[in-house]
Amino acid sequence: MEDITRDALLVLCGEKLPFETNPDQFIRDRSVPHSDRFLAIAYLESIIESIARDSGCTLKLFRQEWTETHNGKEVPFMNLIVRFAGSVQPDHCIVVGAHYDVQNSLSLCWRGTDEPYTVTPGADDNTSGVVGCLAIIHHLSHHHRAPSKTVDVLFFDGEEPGLYCNLAVGSEYYVRSRKDEVKIEFALIADMIGAHAKEGLVYSLGKQVDPLEWSILFDERNIEVAQYGAPWNCSKVTDTASFMSEGIATALISNCAGFDAVPSFYHTENDAPGIIDWTTLFSAIDTMALIVNHLLQKKLTPHLVIGAAR
């Protein structure tokens, strides 16, 4: 899985071809409203289908599409959902998700103009979270083929314009469409987990989550556990807000230590694969697997996805 993770990050950041059959079709710009976002979705689908074939796992893979009106234009959006049906409690759902769109340098909100701008590769924000979700799909396919509860692994569109332009982000659209179908028990959001931070990984917990339980879970892994609002109110930004607003237990994993000091490469062309610290990323992925195991009421000792924490 390590090679798949590395290759996927390079492909999604435009440094490798997604499909060898088309030597000119790189993924160049995943910002809204550019259609390279949907080329990225097609590439992710091909990787997920390959994982399912290799593992013999049955999963449901589908797109969720809608449009939003912005600056007088209809803008298409698309989530990708990978569903592992629950074998005991199929009407109870755990969500693991990451946004796959990026923010270009034009402004903090897409203005619908034709003026030049710099493309942001988005290696840490948030290709790191995307490949983390791919690794969790691999983990589930090999170790939880029939999980006790339904697990939805999601690749959300529109987090960046949703954050700055008040559009309905992909996570909000998903929650609206899903909340009456199942009980969403927990949402784990991965956003910026790939670059080294001196403070290490931080799991910020929503008010519905018991911090003591998580402290016990992570003590041996030297991971800080913080409540939302200390030091930064994560409940009002990123995809966590869509779940917390519905009273769903939510956690955000990030290397940004509460976002009290965002990195210098944030939302710039410097957020490229070279800034990725693979030890940090693989450790984050392993811990995501630990959380999924815990939420599925398995033993707390994880099947390591990558093995960086050995």
PEBELQUI-V319127 format. One record per residue. N is the residue number from 1. PSI is psi in whole degrees, -180 to 180 (999 if undefined). Layout:
BEGIN
n->{N | N}
psi->{PSI | PSI}
END
This chain:
BEGIN
n->{1 | 2 | 3 | 4 | 5 | 6 | 7 | 8 | 9 | 10 | 11 | 12 | 13 | 14 | 15 | 16 | 17 | 18 | 19 | 20 | 21 | 22 | 23 | 24 | 25 | 26 | 27 | 28 | 29 | 30 | 31 | 32 | 33 | 34 | 35 | 36 | 37 | 38 | 39 | 40 | 41 | 42 | 43 | 44 | 45 | 46 | 47 | 48 | 49 | 50 | 51 | 52 | 53 | 54 | 55 | 56 | 57 | 58 | 59 | 60 | 61 | 62 | 63 | 64 | 65 | 66 | 67 | 68 | 69 | 70 | 71 | 72 | 73 | 74 | 75 | 76 | 77 | 78 | 79 | 80 | 81 | 82 | 83 | 84 | 85 | 86 | 87 | 88 | 89 | 90 | 91 | 92 | 93 | 94 | 95 | 96 | 97 | 98 | 99 | 100 | 101 | 102 | 103 | 104 | 105 | 106 | 107 | 108 | 109 | 110 | 111 | 112 | 113 | 114 | 115 | 116 | 117 | 118 | 119 | 120 | 121 | 122 | 123 | 124 | 125 | 126 | 127 | 128 | 129 | 130 | 131 | 132 | 133 | 134 | 135 | 136 | 137 | 138 | 139 | 140 | 141 | 142 | 143 | 144 | 145 | 146 | 147 | 148 | 149 | 150 | 151 | 152 | 153 | 154 | 155 | 156 | 157 | 158 | 159 | 160 | 161 | 162 | 163 | 164 | 165 | 166 | 167 | 168 | 169 | 170 | 171 | 172 | 173 | 174 | 175 | 176 | 177 | 178 | 179 | 180 | 181 | 182 | 183 | 184 | 185 | 186 | 187 | 188 | 189 | 190 | 191 | 192 | 193 | 194 | 195 | 196 | 197 | 198 | 199 | 200 | 201 | 202 | 203 | 204 | 205 | 206 | 207 | 208 | 209 | 210 | 211 | 212 | 213 | 214 | 215 | 216 | 217 | 218 | 219 | 220 | 221 | 222 | 223 | 224 | 225 | 226 | 227 | 228 | 229 | 230 | 231 | 232 | 233 | 234 | 235 | 236 | 237 | 238 | 239 | 240 | 241 | 242 | 243 | 244 | 245 | 246 | 247 | 248 | 249 | 250 | 251 | 252 | 253 | 254 | 255 | 256 | 257 | 258 | 259 | 260 | 261 | 262 | 263 | 264 | 265 | 266 | 267 | 268 | 269 | 270 | 271 | 272 | 273 | 274 | 275 | 276 | 277 | 278 | 279 | 280 | 281 | 282 | 283 | 284 | 285 | 286 | 287 | 288 | 289 | 290 | 291 | 292 | 293 | 294 | 295 | 296 | 297 | 298 | 299 | 300 | 301 | 302 | 303 | 304 | 305 | 306 | 307 | 308 | 309 | 310}
psi->{-25 | -44 | -40 | -42 | -47 | -46 | -42 | -41 | -41 | -40 | -48 | -25 | 7 | 15 | -11 | 156 | 138 | -35 | 121 | -20 | -17 | 93 | -7 | 0 | 81 | 156 | 106 | -31 | 109 | 19 | 152 | 132 | 23 | 144 | -9 | -22 | -39 | -24 | -39 | -40 | -45 | -40 | -46 | -40 | -42 | -39 | -44 | -41 | -38 | -41 | -44 | -42 | -46 | -33 | -17 | 17 | 142 | 120 | 162 | 125 | 121 | 160 | 150 | 114 | 144 | 173 | 154 | 145 | 124 | 130 | 36 | 7 | 149 | 119 | 123 | 144 | 157 | 123 | 153 | 128 | 132 | 118 | 126 | 112 | 137 | 140 | -22 | -48 | 73 | -18 | 7 | 133 | 136 | 136 | 133 | 125 | 161 | 145 | 142 | -8 | 162 | 170 | 121 | 177 | 2 | -46 | 179 | 8 | 133 | 123 | -1 | 28 | 173 | 11 | 152 | 152 | 165 | 132 | 134 | 116 | -33 | 40 | -50 | -42 | 89 | 42 | -30 | -44 | -36 | -49 | -27 | -43 | -36 | -43 | -36 | -36 | -44 | -44 | -49 | -40 | -31 | -24 | -16 | 57 | -32 | 76 | 154 | -35 | 159 | 138 | 123 | 119 | 124 | 145 | 107 | 140 | 159 | 24 | -41 | -52 | -27 | -35 | -38 | -17 | 5 | 29 | 161 | 109 | 164 | -37 | -38 | -42 | -42 | -48 | -44 | -39 | -19 | -25 | -25 | -7 | -38 | 168 | 110 | 108 | -35 | 145 | 124 | 117 | 128 | 118 | 107 | 78 | 12 | -11 | 146 | 137 | 136 | -27 | -14 | -167 | 143 | 130 | 110 | 127 | 139 | 165 | -18 | -3 | 136 | 112 | -29 | -43 | -43 | -34 | -43 | -40 | -36 | -1 | -44 | -10 | 6 | 44 | 129 | 137 | 124 | 149 | 150 | 143 | -5 | 101 | 4 | 135 | 84 | -14 | -12 | 1 | 170 | -173 | -13 | -34 | -35 | -34 | -42 | -34 | -19 | 10 | 20 | 134 | 129 | 145 | 144 | 127 | 132 | 155 | 10 | 8 | 55 | 3 | 20 | -19 | 94 | 149 | 159 | -24 | -4 | 123 | 37 | 172 | -12 | -8 | 70 | 168 | -27 | -20 | -6 | 130 | 107 | -31 | -44 | -47 | -47 | -34 | -41 | -43 | -44 | -39 | -35 | -40 | -39 | -43 | -45 | -45 | -44 | -44 | -28 | 9 | 40 | -179 | 151 | -20 | 120 | 155 | 112 | 131 | -47 | -42 | 10 | -23 | 10 | 999}
END
